[in-house]
Amino acid sequence: MSTIGVTMVNSDPWRDLQAGRMGAAQEQSTSWFAVYTTPRHEKAVARQFEVRQIEAFLPLYRSVRRWKNGCRVNVDQPLFPNYIFACLKRPDYVRVLQTPGVLSLVGSGRQPSPLATSEIESLRLGLPLREFEPHSYLVAGDRVRIHSGALAGMIGVLVRKKSKLRVVLTLDLIMQSVAVEIDADEIEPVKA
């Protein structure tokens, strides 16, 4: 008795990946994923990704730190602590997970969840043009949409800091936010 075709009903995507059982469409499509790293290893992981030729995005912000001896130093720190973003094809998952300092790909259950490409591209293009800093994750507040500029289309929460307006843009998947300075004429309220 010979078996000609075997169909796996409950296949595990990670096992399929290791065994090489994937369709060509799944292998070729790239998406952005959040990569969770060991604390304070984001820059080292970014360097490792560069060596491994994996496209990555690590947004940094500059902050002034005062050392014990009284010196003030500008330090570039990750905007989203413990996270780096990587543009991956499905076969790259294993290479990413084997990178020193990488703990996991962010997702639900055992399956990594892709981020919206438009969100990552907006951050890549828009952040260098504005003042920004990390902001705590917010759930409630006045939601606004940015309607002009490089961040057009992004939705966030409006906050005030001193006399300036800021929009807090949130990446829900990794529960991280960034506050971006913005002019009042660049935003519009989002209808509930």
Secondary structure, 3 states (H helix, E strand, C coil): CCCCCCCCCCCCHHHHHHHCCCCHHHHHCCEEEEEEECCCCHHHHHHHHHHCCCEEECCEEEEEEECCCCCEEEEEEECCCCEEEEEECCCHHHHHHCCCCEEEECEECCEECEECHHHHHHHHHHHHHCCEEEECCCCCCCEEEECCCCCCCCEEEEEEECCEEEEEEEEHHHCEEEEEEECHHHEEECCC
